[in-house]
């Protein structure tokens, strides 16, 4: 825009309403409409204003105005700009038009329906952003000429059309979302087992570091970024907590039921807990590894990986997906365009939409990009910030259960040690295979492979070779192949040849040759092994790390407690049992990472609003009785008077505290109002002075009479 165009626009700009105009308008409104304004602009609720003049000063401030504008969609913003920014070639801005013609004029300029423009004009008035179609002081400042391009393109006002999405078949959505939901529950369970064996140590700066995250990623077979999401969801669901020393994250008391092989809650119940926790979470796991604005590295479960806007963005995305037709698949580009049109002055951080949609897909809230049956129930019954009551959780569980395929109690084992479950395995079979086999593919059927390491997992869980073979054989329609029996029996013979005690750590090795081999094995150098006595080796590494690295070296150690009893995987934290693996008596209580309070600000009751409005009306009447000249003594009102004086180039009487504590009085004009200070021209001394806002005692306009 050229300087001449800027000058012409500024010259024809409408004169904004003053704080006094806004105060008079508020005074004339009935109490119910004042209460509605406070609810619509909650930043004006606390602290309570003593009068309508003070309320007008706060409402006209730039900060409060920006918060109000952040609630408006693109059409309302365009209408507001039309009232503030004049158009070249016109006699003046639309605000100078008659009230009857205003909506029609704006509708023609914006190519919007007349009803839409009339509705947005009414909305601006209800929010006290306009007074008789004149912009309030804060609106004129926020949308001043040169700060926005006007008129905006018509396509930017309404957002993308949902008619341009791909429609997915319902059975495809159900199949994909159910598969993802089941996998998410499995991954959280696997995480709990892994951190039960070896917890996630806490960094001195907070959160879990890169190495434990990479170790967990290897155990779960995922990328570190995906593990970060699983960890954060588990913590949000109350499944993780800090140990007694506050030095490491490990499964919390509620996670014990997830780890019990026979008493774990049904899949839909566990999924509902994860989904509702995710929906109300303010965590940003996709930012893990990056640095915040103040240079702090964002770590998993660290404070820096939290942002209050993340909860609101999840809410908005869920709401948007719920408004689309059934089966409509939403791309990140569509979601960004739609949310931007709905709230153009509420910026969305780059990459956040793509990450949240990926999280929704991971949890089965969406399938093939479209909202699933369970996801729609989540959007309708468990919006972020709301307490998930049992009835709402029941709706979510039923919605997922309706999409889950009927489980099958059949296992087909091949002679090459591969196996197939022709569908979704029943819960006992799924738990058995989780401990004894490696999954090679998931989908309509489950493909697995039995290996020495996978069989050892079942032995670690307390099954004998005979019990494992009998359990697998119960689901096989034909006798198990001899190759599997040989594999299990061979693994059982080697199982327990080395026993590890978790005393940071002691290895009992009856075979001297095996002990000597461990001490000279270069791959185990990081364990800090040292022979304390024949058959006894100490290690500086934790018991979990010793177990993991010995197994990686091809050995088959087992865990034992302080009395030499075999520790069964998952039983160390069983309810009522002692934690032999870590020497603790009980699992910790859940610990939520971060520092943002999850609950919303409580909305005032009608009675509280009535009392608040009554006090402001009484305060306004007291001001009116004091005389026509109002002295602004509170910072908010003083700033409003200073800004108004700058706009009108009027004289002001300023009283401020000097360096010696004495109060000085000056006659000034305002040059500029800046953050925390104001630049003034003293018309008596003919000097310019910069004054901190906190030094101002009072300010009032000087009558031109």
N, C-alpha and C positions, 0 to 999 in steps of 0.2 A: 504494500500500500504506500503510495507516495505521500510526501509531507503535506501537499496541498489537499489530497483527499482526506487525510487525517484531520487537518484543520477544519475543512468543511463539515465533516461529520461531527466533530466536537462542538462546532458553533451551533449546529441544529439539534444537539442532544437535548432531551427533556430535562427539566429541572427536577431532581429527585425530591421526594418528600423528606421532611425533617424528622428528627426524633420527636419533636413536639407534636408534629402531625400524627405520627404513629401512636404516641401516648394518648392523644385525643381520640383516635380511632378505637384504641383498646378500651378506653374509658366508656365509650358509647356502646360497646358490645355487651350482650347479656352474659351472666356468669357462666352459663353452660358453654358458650362459644369460647370463652377464655380458657376454660378447662380443656376443651378439645384442642386448642392451640398448644397447651402445655404437654398434652399427650402426644401430639404430632411432632413436637420439637422437644424431646425429653432433656436436652442439655439445658433448657430453661427452668427445669424443675428444681435443681439443687445447685447452689443454695437458693432458697426462696427469695424473691424480690420484695422489697418493702413497699413498692408502689408501682402503678402502671408506667410511670415515667422511667423508673429504674428497669422495669421489664422491657420497655421499648428500647432503652439504650443497649441492653444485652442482646435483644433480638436483632437490632440493627448493626451489631458488631460483625466484623468480617468473619471471625471464627464460627459464630453461630450461623451466619448466612451460608457459609460453605457447607456446614453440616446439613442444613435444610436442602440446599441444592443437590447434595449427594443422594437424596431420596427421590429426585425427580427423573422421569424418563426423558428421552431425547426430544419428544414433542413439547413437553413442558419447558425444557431449557430453551428451545427455539422460540417459543412464545415469549418467554422472559427476555430473551435477547432482542426480540422485536420491539419490546417496550422500551429498551434502553438504547439500542444501537440504531441510529437513523440510516436510511438507505439513500444513496446518491440519486439525484433526479427527482426526489420527493420534496414537497414543501417542508416537511418536518417528519419526525418519527411518528410511528403509529399511535403513540401515547397521546398525541394532540388531537386525534380523531374523536368524534363523538362516541359515547358508549355504545349506542345502537349499531354503529358501523364498524366498531373495533374488531369484533370476532370475524366478521365477513372479510375485512381487509387483511387480517392475518391469515385466515384460511386461504385466501387467494395467493398471497405471497409464499406460503409454505406448502401449498398443494396438499393440504390436509382437509378432512371433512369438517364442516362447520361445527358439528357437535363435539368433535375432539378439541377444537380450539376453545370453544365455550367452556368445556369441562376443565381444561388446563388453566384458563383465566380464573375460574372459580377456585381452583386448587391453590394458585399463587396468592389469592386474597385470603383464603383460610389459613395459610401458613404465615401471614403477615409479611410477605415479600413484596406486596404491592398495596397501595392505598388509593382507591378510586382510580385504578389503572395507572397510577404513578409509581415508579419503582421506589422501594424503601432505600434508605441510605446504604445499607450493606449490599443490596442487590446492584445498585448502580456502581459500587466499587468493584464487586466481584465480576461484573459483566461490562466493564468500561470499554469504550471504543478502542479498538486495536488489540483487545485481548481475545477476540474470537472472530472467526470468519462467518459472516451472515449475509444472506440466508444460507443455511446448510443444505446439502443435497437431500432431495426428498427421500432417497433410499436409506439415509442415515437416521431418519426419524422413527421408523417403525420396525427396523431390524429385519433379519432374513425371514422368508416365508417358510413355515413348516411343510408346505406342500412340496418343497424341493428336497426332502430326505428320502433315504432308502427305507422301504418297509420290509421287515424281516418276518418270516413265518413264525407263528407262535411256538410250534414244536422245536424250532431251531433255538429260539431264545431260551425256552425251558431247559433244553438239553445242555446248552453251553453254560448257562447260569448255575444250574444244579451241579455240574461238574466242577466249576470254579469254586462254588461254596463248599463242597466236600473237600476239595484240595486245600482251601484256606484253613479249614478246621484241622486237617491233617498236618499242615505245616506249622501251625501254632503248637500243636501237640508235640511235634518233633523238636521244636525250639525249646519247649519246657523240659523235655528229656535231656537235650544237649546241655542246657544251662543247669540242670540238676547235677549232671556229671562234672561240669566245669563252668562255674558261674562267669558272668561278664564283669570283669574288674572295672572299677570306677576310676576315671582319670582325675588328677588333682584339680583340673579345671571343670570337672563335671562331665557326665555322659560316659559312654563306652567307646574305647579307642578303635583304631583301624584293625589292629591285629586280631583281637577277639571277634570282631565283626567278620573278618576274612575266614577265621577258623570256623565260625558258625555257618558261614556261607558254604564252605566245603562240606560240612556235615549234612546240611540240608539240600545240597545240590542246586543252589541258587546263586545268582549274582549278588554282590554285596548290597546294591541298591534295593533289590527285592527283599533281602533279609532285613534291611532297615525298616521297611514298611511293615513286615510281619512283627518285628520286635515292638514297634510303636503301637500297633493295634493290640498286641497282647498286653502291653502296659496300660493302655487306655481301658481295657476290659478288666483291669484289676487282677491280672494273673501273674504279675511280677512285683517283687519288693526288694528292699535293701536288707542285707544281712545285719546282724547285731552291731557290727563295727561300722556300718555305713560305707563299706569298702567295695561291695560287689552286688550286682543284680542277680537274683535267682528266683525260681518259682515261688510264688506266695501261697498262703494257705488255701485260697479258693482253687488254685491250680491242681491240688492233690487229686480232686475227682477226675480231672482230665487225664491224669497219669494212671489211674486205676484201670486195669484191663477189663474187669467185669462190671464195674459199677459206674462207668462214665455216663454222663447224661446223653440223651439221644442227639444225633447230629443237628436237627433243627434247633434244639435248645441252645447248643453251644454256638451255632452260627448266629442266632439272634443276639446273643451277648456281644459277639464281635461286631456285628453290623451296627447296633445302636451305639456302641462305644466309638466306632469310627465316625458316625454321623455327628456326634457332639464333640469331636476332638479338635483341638486347636494346634495339633502337631503338624510339622511340615517335613516328613522324612525325605522327600525328594531334594531337599536343600542340604542334606548331610554331606559333609566334605567341603562345602563352600564356606565363605566367611560373611559374617553380618556386617552392617554398616560401620560398626565400631571395631572391626577387625577380629572379632572372636570367631574361632573355628566352630562350626556347627557339628556336634557329635550326636550319635544316637542316644536318646534319653537325656540329652543335655538341655539346659534352659534356652540356649540360643536357637534350638530347633523348634521353638514355639512362636506362634503369631496369632493374635486374636482374630485377624481377618480370615484365617483358614477355616474356622468354624462357620463363619457367615458365608464364605464362598461355597462350602459343601452344601449348606442349606439352600443357597440360591440355585446351585446346579441340580440338586434333587428336585426342587420345586419346578424348575424349567423342564426337566425330563418328564415330570408327572403331567405337565400341561400338553405334551405332544400326543399325537394319536398313538393308539396301541400299536406296538411293533416298529415305531419310528426310530431309526438309528441316527444318533447325533454325533457328528464329528467335532473335534476340538474347535475348528474354525467356526462352525455354526454356533456352538455354545458361546464362544467369545463375542461374536457379532450380536447375538441375542441379548447377552448380559450387558454389553456396552450400550446397546440401544435402550435397555431398561434403566440403566444408571450410568450415563456417560461421564459424570463427574466423580465416579467411584472407580479409580484405576485398578486393574487386575494385574498382579505381578506376572511377568513373563514365565511361561512354563507351568504355572500353577494349574490351569484348566486341564492340560494334557495329563499332568500327574494325578489329579483327583479322579479323572475319568479312568485312568489306569488302575487306581486303587479300587474304584467301584467294580471294574471288570474282574480284578483279582478276587474280590469278595463274593462275586456272583450277584451283586446288586444290579448289574447289567449283563446282558448276554448278546454277543455280536453287536455291541454298541447301543442296544435298545434296553429300556428299563424292563426288568423281569417282573414276574408276579410278586415275588418277595420284595424287590426293590420298590415297587409301587406301594406296597403295604408299608414299607419303611418311610417313604415320603409322606404318606397320609397319617401315620400313627406315631411316628417317633422322630419328629423334627429336632434338629440340634438344639440343645439347651433345655428341652423338656424332659422331665423324669419319665423313664420307661416303666410304666406301671405294668403289672402282670397281665392285664387284659390286652394291652398293646403288644407285649412280647408274645402272647399267645397267638395273636393275629399273624405276626411275622413267622412264627414257627409253622403254623398251618399253611401259610402261603408257600414256604419252601418245601414242606412235606408234599404238597400237591404236585410239585414239579419233579420230585426225586423219582427215578425209576424204581420199580419193584426189585428189591435185592434178591440175589440168587445164592443158594447154599451149595455151590458146585465148584470144584477145582480139578482141572485137567492137567496132569503132570506128564511131561514128555521125557523120553530117555536121555535127551541132551541136557537135562536139568532145567529146561524152561517149563513154564506153566501158564495156563490161561484160565481166567475167570470169565465166563461168557456173560458179562453184565456187571452190575454193581454188587460187590460181595456183601453178604449179611455182616452185621457188626462183629460177631465173634471171629468169623473168618478173616475180616479185614484187619482186626487187631493181631491175629496170629501171623498173617502174612507180613504185617508191618514189622514184626520182630524177627522174621525168619527168612525173608526173601527181598530181592532188589527189584524195584519196579522199573521196567524198561519202557513201557508206554501205557498211557491212560486214554480212554475214550469210550466207545461203545463196549469194549471189552478191556480187561486188565491183563497185561502181559508181564510176566515176572521171570526171574531167574534165581535159582538157588546157588549160592557160592559158599566157600568156607567162612568168609567174614559174616555173611548174612545168617548162616546157621549158628555161628557163635553168638549172635545177638539174642537168639532164642535161648541158648544155654545160659547167657548172662542174666536173662530174665527169670531163671530158676527152673526151666524145663530140663528134664533129662532126655537122653536120646530116644528112649522108648516113648516117653510122653509126647515128644514132638512128632514122632512118626505116627503115633496113634491119632493125634489131633489132626494132622494133615490127611491121614487116611480116612477119617470120618467124613470128609467132604469130597473124596474121590470116588467116582462110580466104579472104578477098576482098581486093582492092587497097585500100590506105588511101585515105580520102577526100581530095580536093584541099584542103579547108579545113585539114586537119592538116598537109599538106605546106607550105602557104603560111605557117601559123603557125610551124613549125619554121624555115623558111628566113628569115623575117623576124626571128625572135629571133636567129638566127645572125649576120645582118648587123649587128645592134646589139651583139652580145656582144663584150666586150673593148674597147669604145670608150674606156673609162676603166680604167686599171690602178693598183692600190693596192699599195704596198710596205709591209710590216709593220715600219717603223722608227718606230713610234708617232707619226705615220705620214706617208708621203710619197705624194702623188698626182701621177702623170705624165699630163698632158692636152695632147696636141698641138694641139687646137682652141682658139684663144684665146677664142672666143665661149663655148664650154662652160665654160672655166675662169672667165671673168668671171661667168657665171651662177651657178656654185657659190658664189662669194664673196659674192654678194648674196642668196642663197636663205636666208630667215629660218628655214626648217625645219632647216637644217644648222648653225645658230648654235652648238649644243652641241658640235660637233666641234672647235672651235678652229681653223678653217681660216685659213691665211695664205699669200700668194703669195711664195715664196722667189725665184723666177726665172720668166721666161716659160715657161709650160707645166709648172711645178713648184709644187705647193701642199703645204704641210706641215699636219699635223693633230696636235693634242694628244691626241685620242682614239685608242684601240687600232685596229688594222687591222680586227678583226672588227666593231667598232662602226661604223667608217666604211663598210664594205661593207653592213652591215644598213641604215643610214640612207640611204645613196645609193639602194639598191634600193627602199626605202620611198618615196623621192621620185620613183620612176618611171625611174631610170637603170639601166644594166646593167654595173656595174664587174666586174672580175675581179681575182684575187690573183696577184702575181708575186713571185718570190724576189729575193734581193739581186743576182742576175746578170741579172734581167729575164726569167727563164724563167717560163712560166705554171705556177701551182701548182694541181694537180688536187685537188679536194675529197677528203679522206680519205687522200691519198697522202703528205701532209707528215709523217705519223708512221709511214710504212710501215717494216717491219723492215729495218734496215740503211741506211735513207735519212736524209737530213738534214731536220730540222724547219724548213723555210724560213719557216713562218708565225710561229714564235715564237723562232727563233734558238737552239734547243736541239738537242743531238745525239741524244737518246734520250727515250723516254717514261718517266715515273717509275714506281717500283715501287708496288704497291697500298698504300693507306693506309686502315686501318680507323678510322672515327670513334669517339669516345668513349673510355672508360677502363676499362670492365668486362672482365675476362678471360673469354674465351668458354669455356675448358675448365672442366669440373667439378672439384671437389675429389677427389683420388684416394682411393678407399676403401682402408683398410689391408688387408694380406694376413692370412691365418689365422695365420701365424707371428708377425706384428707384434702382432696381437690377443692371442695367447697370452702373449707377453712382457709386454705392458701389464697384462694381468689378473694375471699372476704377480707383478709388482712391487707391485700394489695389495694382493694377499693377504699378501705378505711385510710390507708396511707396516702392514697391519691387525694382524698377529700381534705386531709390535713395539709397537704402541699398547696392545694387550691386556696385554703383559708389563709395560708401564710403570705399570699401576695402573688403578683404575676411573674416576678423574677425568681427563677429557680436556680439555686447555687448547687452545682455538682460537686459533691465532696467524696463520693466513692469512686474508685478507679474506673469501673465500667462506664458510669455516667460521664465522668470527666473525659474519657477517651472519646465518647460519642459527641460531646460538646466541642472538643478540639477538632475532630474530623469535620463536623458541621461548620465550624468557623473557618477551616481551610477551604471548604467548598464554596462558602459565601464570601470569603475574604473579609469577614467582619472583625471588629475589634473585640478583644476579650480581656476581662479583668482576671489576672492570675495571681494566686497567693501560693507561695512555695517556701519550703523550709530551707534556710541558708546553711552554709557550712558550720556556722556558730550556733545553730539551733533556733535563731531568730526567724520569724516569719516575714518574708518580703512580699510586697505587692507591686505588680507590674502591669502595664497596659501593652498588649502584644497582638501581633497577627501571626497565624500559624503558617510556617513554610512547609513542613512535612511532618507526618506522624509515622515514626519508624518503630520497629520492635523494641520495646522497653524504654523508648525515649521520644522526645519531640523537639524539632528545631523551630525556634521562634524568632520573630523580629520585634525587638523592644522599640516601640514608636516614640517613646519619650527620650530614651538614651541614644536612639539611633544606632543600635548595635544588634548583632545576631547572637543568640545564646542557644545552647543545647541543654535540655533539662531531662533528667531521669524521671520516669513516670511516678516512681514511689516518692519523689520529693514534692509532688503537687499536693497542696492542702485543699484547694478548691479552685474552681474556674466557673465564670458566668459571662454571658454575653453582655456587652455594653449597649444600652439603648441608643439608637440614632437620634432620639429626641434630645 
